[in-house]
Amino acid sequence: MMISVRNVLCGIAAALVLSAVVHAQQEVSAEELQAQIARLRQQVAELEQVKAQLDRLERQMEALQKAQKAADPAVTRRTKAPASR
């Protein structure tokens, strides 16, 4: 899952950079470029926050899966009825 998330983040970042280059080639004003750069930096910061959240969720999911695996044998032992008495 992380590979696809990283690929998506890289694709978004590449699109943002390409957008800035296209606008720069259209001779936009320096003020407009500075505003675009500020927006891009904000978007990058937001993407980094999303990535951090995804990393935390992935670690939580892995911990939950480990806990479930560890609990499954214990549940099976407790719920099995004795073969004969």
PyMOL Python script that loads the backbone (N, CA, C, O; Angstrom):
from pymol import cmd

cmd.read_pdbstr("""\
ATOM      1  N   MET A   1       0.823  -1.193   0.000  1.00  0.00           N
ATOM      2  CA  MET A   1       0.000   0.000   0.000  1.00  0.00           C
ATOM      3  C   MET A   1       0.869   1.259   0.000  1.00  0.00           C
ATOM      4  O   MET A   1       0.527   2.237  -0.665  1.00  0.00           O
ATOM      5  N   MET A   2       1.987   1.254   0.735  1.00  0.00           N
ATOM      6  CA  MET A   2       2.811   2.456   0.821  1.00  0.00           C
ATOM      7  C   MET A   2       3.398   2.823  -0.529  1.00  0.00           C
ATOM      8  O   MET A   2       3.552   4.007  -0.830  1.00  0.00           O
ATOM      9  N   ILE A   3       3.728   1.834  -1.350  1.00  0.00           N
ATOM     10  CA  ILE A   3       4.308   2.148  -2.649  1.00  0.00           C
ATOM     11  C   ILE A   3       3.318   2.956  -3.466  1.00  0.00           C
ATOM     12  O   ILE A   3       3.700   3.953  -4.079  1.00  0.00           O
ATOM     13  N   SER A   4       2.065   2.555  -3.490  1.00  0.00           N
ATOM     14  CA  SER A   4       1.087   3.292  -4.276  1.00  0.00           C
ATOM     15  C   SER A   4       0.835   4.677  -3.686  1.00  0.00           C
ATOM     16  O   SER A   4       0.619   5.626  -4.440  1.00  0.00           O
ATOM     17  N   VAL A   5       0.856   4.817  -2.387  1.00  0.00           N
ATOM     18  CA  VAL A   5       0.665   6.131  -1.763  1.00  0.00           C
ATOM     19  C   VAL A   5       1.817   7.044  -2.143  1.00  0.00           C
ATOM     20  O   VAL A   5       1.599   8.204  -2.493  1.00  0.00           O
ATOM     21  N   ARG A   6       3.028   6.539  -2.078  1.00  0.00           N
ATOM     22  CA  ARG A   6       4.194   7.352  -2.464  1.00  0.00           C
ATOM     23  C   ARG A   6       4.123   7.724  -3.935  1.00  0.00           C
ATOM     24  O   ARG A   6       4.451   8.850  -4.310  1.00  0.00           O
ATOM     25  N   ASN A   7       3.693   6.773  -4.780  1.00  0.00           N
ATOM     26  CA  ASN A   7       3.569   7.077  -6.206  1.00  0.00           C
ATOM     27  C   ASN A   7       2.556   8.185  -6.438  1.00  0.00           C
ATOM     28  O   ASN A   7       2.781   9.074  -7.258  1.00  0.00           O
ATOM     29  N   VAL A   8       1.453   8.135  -5.727  1.00  0.00           N
ATOM     30  CA  VAL A   8       0.432   9.174  -5.860  1.00  0.00           C
ATOM     31  C   VAL A   8       0.991  10.520  -5.414  1.00  0.00           C
ATOM     32  O   VAL A   8       0.806  11.526  -6.098  1.00  0.00           O
ATOM     33  N   LEU A   9       1.672  10.546  -4.274  1.00  0.00           N
ATOM     34  CA  LEU A   9       2.248  11.803  -3.781  1.00  0.00           C
ATOM     35  C   LEU A   9       3.283  12.353  -4.754  1.00  0.00           C
ATOM     36  O   LEU A   9       3.325  13.560  -4.993  1.00  0.00           O
ATOM     37  N   CYS A  10       4.113  11.488  -5.315  1.00  0.00           N
ATOM     38  CA  CYS A  10       5.112  11.936  -6.295  1.00  0.00           C
ATOM     39  C   CYS A  10       4.433  12.463  -7.553  1.00  0.00           C
ATOM     40  O   CYS A  10       4.880  13.456  -8.127  1.00  0.00           O
ATOM     41  N   GLY A  11       3.373  11.816  -7.981  1.00  0.00           N
ATOM     42  CA  GLY A  11       2.639  12.276  -9.159  1.00  0.00           C
ATOM     43  C   GLY A  11       2.021  13.639  -8.941  1.00  0.00           C
ATOM     44  O   GLY A  11       2.059  14.494  -9.826  1.00  0.00           O
ATOM     45  N   ILE A  12       1.449  13.846  -7.762  1.00  0.00           N
ATOM     46  CA  ILE A  12       0.853  15.145  -7.438  1.00  0.00           C
ATOM     47  C   ILE A  12       1.926  16.218  -7.402  1.00  0.00           C
ATOM     48  O   ILE A  12       1.738  17.308  -7.942  1.00  0.00           O
ATOM     49  N   ALA A  13       3.048  15.915  -6.770  1.00  0.00           N
ATOM     50  CA  ALA A  13       4.138  16.894  -6.700  1.00  0.00           C
ATOM     51  C   ALA A  13       4.655  17.228  -8.097  1.00  0.00           C
ATOM     52  O   ALA A  13       4.932  18.392  -8.390  1.00  0.00           O
ATOM     53  N   ALA A  14       4.788  16.228  -8.958  1.00  0.00           N
ATOM     54  CA  ALA A  14       5.258  16.469 -10.326  1.00  0.00           C
ATOM     55  C   ALA A  14       4.266  17.339 -11.092  1.00  0.00           C
ATOM     56  O   ALA A  14       4.666  18.225 -11.848  1.00  0.00           O
ATOM     57  N   ALA A  15       2.975  17.087 -10.898  1.00  0.00           N
ATOM     58  CA  ALA A  15       1.958  17.902 -11.567  1.00  0.00           C
ATOM     59  C   ALA A  15       2.014  19.343 -11.088  1.00  0.00           C
ATOM     60  O   ALA A  15       1.852  20.270 -11.881  1.00  0.00           O
ATOM     61  N   LEU A  16       2.241  19.535  -9.803  1.00  0.00           N
ATOM     62  CA  LEU A  16       2.340  20.894  -9.266  1.00  0.00           C
ATOM     63  C   LEU A  16       3.550  21.627  -9.838  1.00  0.00           C
ATOM     64  O   LEU A  16       3.456  22.803 -10.187  1.00  0.00           O
ATOM     65  N   VAL A  17       4.673  20.942  -9.934  1.00  0.00           N
ATOM     66  CA  VAL A  17       5.882  21.556 -10.494  1.00  0.00           C
ATOM     67  C   VAL A  17       5.666  21.879 -11.969  1.00  0.00           C
ATOM     68  O   VAL A  17       6.034  22.961 -12.425  1.00  0.00           O
ATOM     69  N   LEU A  18       5.080  20.959 -12.713  1.00  0.00           N
ATOM     70  CA  LEU A  18       4.810  21.186 -14.131  1.00  0.00           C
ATOM     71  C   LEU A  18       3.878  22.373 -14.318  1.00  0.00           C
ATOM     72  O   LEU A  18       4.074  23.181 -15.226  1.00  0.00           O
ATOM     73  N   SER A  19       2.880  22.481 -13.476  1.00  0.00           N
ATOM     74  CA  SER A  19       1.959  23.620 -13.532  1.00  0.00           C
ATOM     75  C   SER A  19       2.705  24.930 -13.313  1.00  0.00           C
ATOM     76  O   SER A  19       2.448  25.913 -14.009  1.00  0.00           O
ATOM     77  N   ALA A  20       3.616  24.952 -12.364  1.00  0.00           N
ATOM     78  CA  ALA A  20       4.398  26.167 -12.100  1.00  0.00           C
ATOM     79  C   ALA A  20       5.285  26.511 -13.292  1.00  0.00           C
ATOM     80  O   ALA A  20       5.433  27.685 -13.629  1.00  0.00           O
ATOM     81  N   VAL A  21       5.875  25.505 -13.934  1.00  0.00           N
ATOM     82  CA  VAL A  21       6.736  25.741 -15.094  1.00  0.00           C
ATOM     83  C   VAL A  21       5.926  26.292 -16.259  1.00  0.00           C
ATOM     84  O   VAL A  21       6.362  27.232 -16.924  1.00  0.00           O
ATOM     85  N   VAL A  22       4.758  25.723 -16.513  1.00  0.00           N
ATOM     86  CA  VAL A  22       3.905  26.193 -17.609  1.00  0.00           C
ATOM     87  C   VAL A  22       3.521  27.645 -17.381  1.00  0.00           C
ATOM     88  O   VAL A  22       3.568  28.452 -18.310  1.00  0.00           O
ATOM     89  N   HIS A  23       3.148  27.978 -16.179  1.00  0.00           N
ATOM     90  CA  HIS A  23       2.779  29.364 -15.877  1.00  0.00           C
ATOM     91  C   HIS A  23       3.979  30.299 -16.023  1.00  0.00           C
ATOM     92  O   HIS A  23       3.831  31.430 -16.486  1.00  0.00           O
ATOM     93  N   ALA A  24       5.148  29.841 -15.636  1.00  0.00           N
ATOM     94  CA  ALA A  24       6.348  30.673 -15.757  1.00  0.00           C
ATOM     95  C   ALA A  24       6.658  30.947 -17.228  1.00  0.00           C
ATOM     96  O   ALA A  24       7.112  32.036 -17.579  1.00  0.00           O
ATOM     97  N   GLN A  25       6.413  29.961 -18.079  1.00  0.00           N
ATOM     98  CA  GLN A  25       6.679  30.135 -19.504  1.00  0.00           C
ATOM     99  C   GLN A  25       5.690  31.100 -20.150  1.00  0.00           C
ATOM    100  O   GLN A  25       5.967  31.638 -21.223  1.00  0.00           O
ATOM    101  N   GLN A  26       4.568  31.321 -19.528  1.00  0.00           N
ATOM    102  CA  GLN A  26       3.563  32.234 -20.066  1.00  0.00           C
ATOM    103  C   GLN A  26       3.807  33.663 -19.599  1.00  0.00           C
ATOM    104  O   GLN A  26       2.932  34.520 -19.732  1.00  0.00           O
ATOM    105  N   GLU A  27       4.980  33.921 -19.058  1.00  0.00           N
ATOM    106  CA  GLU A  27       5.396  35.251 -18.627  1.00  0.00           C
ATOM    107  C   GLU A  27       4.416  35.876 -17.627  1.00  0.00           C
ATOM    108  O   GLU A  27       3.980  37.014 -17.803  1.00  0.00           O
ATOM    109  N   VAL A  28       4.085  35.140 -16.607  1.00  0.00           N
ATOM    110  CA  VAL A  28       3.250  35.705 -15.549  1.00  0.00           C
ATOM    111  C   VAL A  28       4.105  36.637 -14.701  1.00  0.00           C
ATOM    112  O   VAL A  28       5.333  36.549 -14.703  1.00  0.00           O
ATOM    113  N   SER A  29       3.459  37.503 -14.001  1.00  0.00           N
ATOM    114  CA  SER A  29       4.182  38.487 -13.194  1.00  0.00           C
ATOM    115  C   SER A  29       4.908  37.821 -12.030  1.00  0.00           C
ATOM    116  O   SER A  29       4.553  36.721 -11.607  1.00  0.00           O
ATOM    117  N   ALA A  30       5.909  38.492 -11.533  1.00  0.00           N
ATOM    118  CA  ALA A  30       6.685  37.975 -10.407  1.00  0.00           C
ATOM    119  C   ALA A  30       5.801  37.794  -9.183  1.00  0.00           C
ATOM    120  O   ALA A  30       5.964  36.830  -8.434  1.00  0.00           O
ATOM    121  N   GLU A  31       4.873  38.707  -8.976  1.00  0.00           N
ATOM    122  CA  GLU A  31       3.975  38.600  -7.815  1.00  0.00           C
ATOM    123  C   GLU A  31       3.100  37.355  -7.928  1.00  0.00           C
ATOM    124  O   GLU A  31       2.874  36.649  -6.946  1.00  0.00           O
ATOM    125  N   GLU A  32       2.615  37.099  -9.138  1.00  0.00           N
ATOM    126  CA  GLU A  32       1.763  35.924  -9.326  1.00  0.00           C
ATOM    127  C   GLU A  32       2.567  34.640  -9.119  1.00  0.00           C
ATOM    128  O   GLU A  32       2.071  33.680  -8.530  1.00  0.00           O
ATOM    129  N   LEU A  33       3.797  34.631  -9.601  1.00  0.00           N
ATOM    130  CA  LEU A  33       4.647  33.461  -9.382  1.00  0.00           C
ATOM    131  C   LEU A  33       4.916  33.246  -7.899  1.00  0.00           C
ATOM    132  O   LEU A  33       4.896  32.114  -7.416  1.00  0.00           O
ATOM    133  N   GLN A  34       5.165  34.331  -7.180  1.00  0.00           N
ATOM    134  CA  GLN A  34       5.397  34.208  -5.740  1.00  0.00           C
ATOM    135  C   GLN A  34       4.155  33.668  -5.037  1.00  0.00           C
ATOM    136  O   GLN A  34       4.262  32.860  -4.115  1.00  0.00           O
ATOM    137  N   ALA A  35       2.986  34.111  -5.471  1.00  0.00           N
ATOM    138  CA  ALA A  35       1.743  33.602  -4.881  1.00  0.00           C
ATOM    139  C   ALA A  35       1.575  32.118  -5.197  1.00  0.00           C
ATOM    140  O   ALA A  35       1.159  31.342  -4.338  1.00  0.00           O
ATOM    141  N   GLN A  36       1.900  31.724  -6.429  1.00  0.00           N
ATOM    142  CA  GLN A  36       1.803  30.314  -6.806  1.00  0.00           C
ATOM    143  C   GLN A  36       2.784  29.468  -6.002  1.00  0.00           C
ATOM    144  O   GLN A  36       2.449  28.372  -5.553  1.00  0.00           O
ATOM    145  N   ILE A  37       3.982  29.980  -5.828  1.00  0.00           N
ATOM    146  CA  ILE A  37       4.982  29.257  -5.035  1.00  0.00           C
ATOM    147  C   ILE A  37       4.492  29.084  -3.600  1.00  0.00           C
ATOM    148  O   ILE A  37       4.653  28.015  -3.012  1.00  0.00           O
ATOM    149  N   ALA A  38       3.898  30.124  -3.043  1.00  0.00           N
ATOM    150  CA  ALA A  38       3.370  30.031  -1.680  1.00  0.00           C
ATOM    151  C   ALA A  38       2.266  28.978  -1.609  1.00  0.00           C
ATOM    152  O   ALA A  38       2.206  28.197  -0.659  1.00  0.00           O
ATOM    153  N   ARG A  39       1.390  28.958  -2.623  1.00  0.00           N
ATOM    154  CA  ARG A  39       0.316  27.947  -2.645  1.00  0.00           C
ATOM    155  C   ARG A  39       0.900  26.549  -2.781  1.00  0.00           C
ATOM    156  O   ARG A  39       0.453  25.616  -2.113  1.00  0.00           O
ATOM    157  N   LEU A  40       1.903  26.403  -3.648  1.00  0.00           N
ATOM    158  CA  LEU A  40       2.538  25.095  -3.826  1.00  0.00           C
ATOM    159  C   LEU A  40       3.203  24.623  -2.540  1.00  0.00           C
ATOM    160  O   LEU A  40       3.114  23.448  -2.184  1.00  0.00           O
ATOM    161  N   ARG A  41       3.862  25.531  -1.854  1.00  0.00           N
ATOM    162  CA  ARG A  41       4.492  25.157  -0.577  1.00  0.00           C
ATOM    163  C   ARG A  41       3.439  24.721   0.436  1.00  0.00           C
ATOM    164  O   ARG A  41       3.653  23.772   1.190  1.00  0.00           O
ATOM    165  N   GLN A  42       2.309  25.411   0.451  1.00  0.00           N
ATOM    166  CA  GLN A  42       1.221  25.039   1.358  1.00  0.00           C
ATOM    167  C   GLN A  42       0.685  23.653   0.992  1.00  0.00           C
ATOM    168  O   GLN A  42       0.426  22.827   1.867  1.00  0.00           O
ATOM    169  N   GLN A  43       0.524  23.408  -0.310  1.00  0.00           N
ATOM    170  CA  GLN A  43       0.025  22.105  -0.747  1.00  0.00           C
ATOM    171  C   GLN A  43       1.015  20.996  -0.404  1.00  0.00           C
ATOM    172  O   GLN A  43       0.609  19.908   0.002  1.00  0.00           O
ATOM    173  N   VAL A  44       2.300  21.260  -0.564  1.00  0.00           N
ATOM    174  CA  VAL A  44       3.320  20.271  -0.203  1.00  0.00           C
ATOM    175  C   VAL A  44       3.253  19.979   1.294  1.00  0.00           C
ATOM    176  O   VAL A  44       3.347  18.824   1.709  1.00  0.00           O
ATOM    177  N   ALA A  45       3.092  21.024   2.103  1.00  0.00           N
ATOM    178  CA  ALA A  45       2.982  20.830   3.556  1.00  0.00           C
ATOM    179  C   ALA A  45       1.755  19.983   3.888  1.00  0.00           C
ATOM    180  O   ALA A  45       1.815  19.108   4.752  1.00  0.00           O
ATOM    181  N   GLU A  46       0.641  20.247   3.198  1.00  0.00           N
ATOM    182  CA  GLU A  46      -0.572  19.459   3.429  1.00  0.00           C
ATOM    183  C   GLU A  46      -0.359  18.006   3.011  1.00  0.00           C
ATOM    184  O   GLU A  46      -0.801  17.090   3.704  1.00  0.00           O
ATOM    185  N   LEU A  47       0.317  17.793   1.878  1.00  0.00           N
ATOM    186  CA  LEU A  47       0.604  16.428   1.431  1.00  0.00           C
ATOM    187  C   LEU A  47       1.505  15.694   2.419  1.00  0.00           C
ATOM    188  O   LEU A  47       1.329  14.499   2.658  1.00  0.00           O
ATOM    189  N   GLU A  48       2.462  16.406   2.988  1.00  0.00           N
ATOM    190  CA  GLU A  48       3.336  15.788   3.984  1.00  0.00           C
ATOM    191  C   GLU A  48       2.539  15.389   5.222  1.00  0.00           C
ATOM    192  O   GLU A  48       2.807  14.350   5.826  1.00  0.00           O
ATOM    193  N   GLN A  49       1.558  16.213   5.605  1.00  0.00           N
ATOM    194  CA  GLN A  49       0.708  15.869   6.744  1.00  0.00           C
ATOM    195  C   GLN A  49      -0.129  14.631   6.428  1.00  0.00           C
ATOM    196  O   GLN A  49      -0.287  13.750   7.273  1.00  0.00           O
ATOM    197  N   VAL A  50      -0.664  14.568   5.208  1.00  0.00           N
ATOM    198  CA  VAL A  50      -1.456  13.406   4.798  1.00  0.00           C
ATOM    199  C   VAL A  50      -0.588  12.154   4.806  1.00  0.00           C
ATOM    200  O   VAL A  50      -1.017  11.097   5.269  1.00  0.00           O
ATOM    201  N   LYS A  51       0.635  12.275   4.293  1.00  0.00           N
ATOM    202  CA  LYS A  51       1.550  11.134   4.286  1.00  0.00           C
ATOM    203  C   LYS A  51       1.858  10.680   5.707  1.00  0.00           C
ATOM    204  O   LYS A  51       1.895   9.480   5.979  1.00  0.00           O
ATOM    205  N   ALA A  52       2.079  11.623   6.611  1.00  0.00           N
ATOM    206  CA  ALA A  52       2.345  11.274   8.011  1.00  0.00           C
ATOM    207  C   ALA A  52       1.142  10.556   8.615  1.00  0.00           C
ATOM    208  O   ALA A  52       1.303   9.590   9.360  1.00  0.00           O
ATOM    209  N   GLN A  53      -0.067  11.029   8.293  1.00  0.00           N
ATOM    210  CA  GLN A  53      -1.273  10.363   8.787  1.00  0.00           C
ATOM    211  C   GLN A  53      -1.371   8.954   8.221  1.00  0.00           C
ATOM    212  O   GLN A  53      -1.707   8.014   8.943  1.00  0.00           O
ATOM    213  N   LEU A  54      -1.079   8.804   6.928  1.00  0.00           N
ATOM    214  CA  LEU A  54      -1.118   7.479   6.315  1.00  0.00           C
ATOM    215  C   LEU A  54      -0.095   6.547   6.949  1.00  0.00           C
ATOM    216  O   LEU A  54      -0.387   5.375   7.189  1.00  0.00           O
ATOM    217  N   ASP A  55       1.097   7.056   7.221  1.00  0.00           N
ATOM    218  CA  ASP A  55       2.125   6.250   7.884  1.00  0.00           C
ATOM    219  C   ASP A  55       1.653   5.801   9.263  1.00  0.00           C
ATOM    220  O   ASP A  55       1.831   4.643   9.639  1.00  0.00           O
ATOM    221  N   ARG A  56       1.042   6.733  10.024  1.00  0.00           N
ATOM    222  CA  ARG A  56       0.529   6.374  11.357  1.00  0.00           C
ATOM    223  C   ARG A  56      -0.568   5.323  11.248  1.00  0.00           C
ATOM    224  O   ARG A  56      -0.586   4.359  12.013  1.00  0.00           O
ATOM    225  N   LEU A  57      -1.483   5.506  10.300  1.00  0.00           N
ATOM    226  CA  LEU A  57      -2.563   4.539  10.129  1.00  0.00           C
ATOM    227  C   LEU A  57      -2.025   3.175   9.717  1.00  0.00           C
ATOM    228  O   LEU A  57      -2.523   2.144  10.169  1.00  0.00           O
ATOM    229  N   GLU A  58      -1.018   3.171   8.870  1.00  0.00           N
ATOM    230  CA  GLU A  58      -0.431   1.900   8.451  1.00  0.00           C
ATOM    231  C   GLU A  58       0.214   1.185   9.635  1.00  0.00           C
ATOM    232  O   GLU A  58       0.063  -0.028   9.785  1.00  0.00           O
ATOM    233  N   ARG A  59       0.933   1.930  10.478  1.00  0.00           N
ATOM    234  CA  ARG A  59       1.537   1.315  11.669  1.00  0.00           C
ATOM    235  C   ARG A  59       0.449   0.795  12.616  1.00  0.00           C
ATOM    236  O   ARG A  59       0.591  -0.286  13.187  1.00  0.00           O
ATOM    237  N   GLN A  60      -0.627   1.555  12.782  1.00  0.00           N
ATOM    238  CA  GLN A  60      -1.721   1.111  13.645  1.00  0.00           C
ATOM    239  C   GLN A  60      -2.362  -0.152  13.085  1.00  0.00           C
ATOM    240  O   GLN A  60      -2.690  -1.072  13.835  1.00  0.00           O
ATOM    241  N   MET A  61      -2.543  -0.196  11.757  1.00  0.00           N
ATOM    242  CA  MET A  61      -3.145  -1.363  11.130  1.00  0.00           C
ATOM    243  C   MET A  61      -2.252  -2.586  11.323  1.00  0.00           C
ATOM    244  O   MET A  61      -2.744  -3.673  11.624  1.00  0.00           O
ATOM    245  N   GLU A  62      -0.943  -2.413  11.151  1.00  0.00           N
ATOM    246  CA  GLU A  62      -0.019  -3.528  11.356  1.00  0.00           C
ATOM    247  C   GLU A  62      -0.061  -4.013  12.800  1.00  0.00           C
ATOM    248  O   GLU A  62      -0.048  -5.219  13.049  1.00  0.00           O
ATOM    249  N   ALA A  63      -0.111  -3.090  13.749  1.00  0.00           N
ATOM    250  CA  ALA A  63      -0.180  -3.469  15.163  1.00  0.00           C
ATOM    251  C   ALA A  63      -1.480  -4.205  15.453  1.00  0.00           C
ATOM    252  O   ALA A  63      -1.493  -5.182  16.201  1.00  0.00           O
ATOM    253  N   LEU A  64      -2.570  -3.736  14.864  1.00  0.00           N
ATOM    254  CA  LEU A  64      -3.861  -4.394  15.060  1.00  0.00           C
ATOM    255  C   LEU A  64      -3.842  -5.800  14.473  1.00  0.00           C
ATOM    256  O   LEU A  64      -4.350  -6.737  15.089  1.00  0.00           O
ATOM    257  N   GLN A  65      -3.261  -5.953  13.287  1.00  0.00           N
ATOM    258  CA  GLN A  65      -3.180  -7.274  12.672  1.00  0.00           C
ATOM    259  C   GLN A  65      -2.334  -8.219  13.514  1.00  0.00           C
ATOM    260  O   GLN A  65      -2.678  -9.392  13.661  1.00  0.00           O
ATOM    261  N   LYS A  66      -1.231  -7.722  14.069  1.00  0.00           N
ATOM    262  CA  LYS A  66      -0.397  -8.552  14.942  1.00  0.00           C
ATOM    263  C   LYS A  66      -1.169  -8.958  16.190  1.00  0.00           C
ATOM    264  O   LYS A  66      -1.095 -10.106  16.629  1.00  0.00           O
ATOM    265  N   ALA A  67      -1.910  -8.008  16.760  1.00  0.00           N
ATOM    266  CA  ALA A  67      -2.694  -8.309  17.962  1.00  0.00           C
ATOM    267  C   ALA A  67      -3.775  -9.336  17.653  1.00  0.00           C
ATOM    268  O   ALA A  67      -4.033 -10.232  18.457  1.00  0.00           O
ATOM    269  N   GLN A  68      -4.407  -9.206  16.489  1.00  0.00           N
ATOM    270  CA  GLN A  68      -5.438 -10.173  16.111  1.00  0.00           C
ATOM    271  C   GLN A  68      -4.835 -11.557  15.902  1.00  0.00           C
ATOM    272  O   GLN A  68      -5.417 -12.557  16.323  1.00  0.00           O
ATOM    273  N   LYS A  69      -3.673 -11.622  15.256  1.00  0.00           N
ATOM    274  CA  LYS A  69      -3.010 -12.913  15.058  1.00  0.00           C
ATOM    275  C   LYS A  69      -2.647 -13.539  16.394  1.00  0.00           C
ATOM    276  O   LYS A  69      -2.810 -14.743  16.593  1.00  0.00           O
ATOM    277  N   ALA A  70      -2.156 -12.712  17.307  1.00  0.00           N
ATOM    278  CA  ALA A  70      -1.767 -13.223  18.622  1.00  0.00           C
ATOM    279  C   ALA A  70      -2.986 -13.672  19.409  1.00  0.00           C
ATOM    280  O   ALA A  70      -2.901 -14.625  20.184  1.00  0.00           O
ATOM    281  N   ALA A  71      -4.115 -13.008  19.227  1.00  0.00           N
ATOM    282  CA  ALA A  71      -5.321 -13.340  19.986  1.00  0.00           C
ATOM    283  C   ALA A  71      -6.037 -14.553  19.413  1.00  0.00           C
ATOM    284  O   ALA A  71      -6.692 -15.275  20.165  1.00  0.00           O
ATOM    285  N   ASP A  72      -5.939 -14.804  18.125  1.00  0.00           N
ATOM    286  CA  ASP A  72      -6.673 -15.902  17.500  1.00  0.00           C
ATOM    287  C   ASP A  72      -6.380 -17.258  18.136  1.00  0.00           C
ATOM    288  O   ASP A  72      -7.331 -17.969  18.462  1.00  0.00           O
ATOM    289  N   PRO A  73      -5.134 -17.657  18.330  1.00  0.00           N
ATOM    290  CA  PRO A  73      -4.890 -18.964  18.962  1.00  0.00           C
ATOM    291  C   PRO A  73      -5.450 -19.024  20.386  1.00  0.00           C
ATOM    292  O   PRO A  73      -5.960 -20.062  20.808  1.00  0.00           O
ATOM    293  N   ALA A  74      -5.359 -17.932  21.116  1.00  0.00           N
ATOM    294  CA  ALA A  74      -5.878 -17.920  22.486  1.00  0.00           C
ATOM    295  C   ALA A  74      -7.387 -18.085  22.477  1.00  0.00           C
ATOM    296  O   ALA A  74      -7.928 -18.814  23.309  1.00  0.00           O
ATOM    297  N   VAL A  75      -8.073 -17.435  21.568  1.00  0.00           N
ATOM    298  CA  VAL A  75      -9.531 -17.560  21.469  1.00  0.00           C
ATOM    299  C   VAL A  75      -9.892 -18.979  21.086  1.00  0.00           C
ATOM    300  O   VAL A  75     -10.832 -19.548  21.642  1.00  0.00           O
ATOM    301  N   THR A  76      -9.167 -19.560  20.151  1.00  0.00           N
ATOM    302  CA  THR A  76      -9.442 -20.925  19.712  1.00  0.00           C
ATOM    303  C   THR A  76      -9.273 -21.901  20.869  1.00  0.00           C
ATOM    304  O   THR A  76     -10.106 -22.792  21.035  1.00  0.00           O
ATOM    305  N   ARG A  77      -8.217 -21.761  21.677  1.00  0.00           N
ATOM    306  CA  ARG A  77      -8.000 -22.669  22.810  1.00  0.00           C
ATOM    307  C   ARG A  77      -9.104 -22.526  23.845  1.00  0.00           C
ATOM    308  O   ARG A  77      -9.550 -23.527  24.407  1.00  0.00           O
ATOM    309  N   ARG A  78      -9.556 -21.301  24.111  1.00  0.00           N
ATOM    310  CA  ARG A  78     -10.570 -21.092  25.143  1.00  0.00           C
ATOM    311  C   ARG A  78     -11.949 -21.557  24.702  1.00  0.00           C
ATOM    312  O   ARG A  78     -12.752 -21.973  25.537  1.00  0.00           O
ATOM    313  N   THR A  79     -12.238 -21.495  23.412  1.00  0.00           N
ATOM    314  CA  THR A  79     -13.590 -21.812  22.962  1.00  0.00           C
ATOM    315  C   THR A  79     -13.768 -23.268  22.572  1.00  0.00           C
ATOM    316  O   THR A  79     -14.902 -23.725  22.430  1.00  0.00           O
ATOM    317  N   LYS A  80     -12.689 -24.007  22.396  1.00  0.00           N
ATOM    318  CA  LYS A  80     -12.818 -25.423  22.039  1.00  0.00           C
ATOM    319  C   LYS A  80     -13.333 -26.206  23.247  1.00  0.00           C
ATOM    320  O   LYS A  80     -12.847 -26.056  24.368  1.00  0.00           O
ATOM    321  N   ALA A  81     -14.306 -27.022  22.985  1.00  0.00           N
ATOM    322  CA  ALA A  81     -14.840 -27.879  24.052  1.00  0.00           C
ATOM    323  C   ALA A  81     -13.911 -29.077  24.224  1.00  0.00           C
ATOM    324  O   ALA A  81     -13.304 -29.539  23.257  1.00  0.00           O
ATOM    325  N   PRO A  82     -13.799 -29.576  25.439  1.00  0.00           N
ATOM    326  CA  PRO A  82     -12.967 -30.768  25.642  1.00  0.00           C
ATOM    327  C   PRO A  82     -13.531 -31.948  24.852  1.00  0.00           C
ATOM    328  O   PRO A  82     -14.748 -32.076  24.719  1.00  0.00           O
ATOM    329  N   ALA A  83     -12.659 -32.808  24.326  1.00  0.00           N
ATOM    330  CA  ALA A  83     -13.078 -33.935  23.489  1.00  0.00           C
ATOM    331  C   ALA A  83     -13.928 -34.921  24.283  1.00  0.00           C
ATOM    332  O   ALA A  83     -14.973 -35.365  23.806  1.00  0.00           O
ATOM    333  N   SER A  84     -13.491 -35.262  25.477  1.00  0.00           N
ATOM    334  CA  SER A  84     -14.287 -36.183  26.302  1.00  0.00           C
ATOM    335  C   SER A  84     -13.956 -35.954  27.762  1.00  0.00           C
ATOM    336  O   SER A  84     -12.869 -35.495  28.110  1.00  0.00           O
ATOM    337  N   ARG A  85     -14.897 -36.276  28.586  1.00  0.00           N
ATOM    338  CA  ARG A  85     -14.672 -36.101  30.023  1.00  0.00           C
ATOM    339  C   ARG A  85     -14.923 -37.371  30.748  1.00  0.00           C
ATOM    340  O   ARG A  85     -14.785 -37.422  31.970  1.00  0.00           O
TER     341      ARG A  85
END
""", "prot")
cmd.dss("prot")
cmd.show_as("cartoon", "prot")
cmd.util.cbc("prot")
cmd.orient("prot")
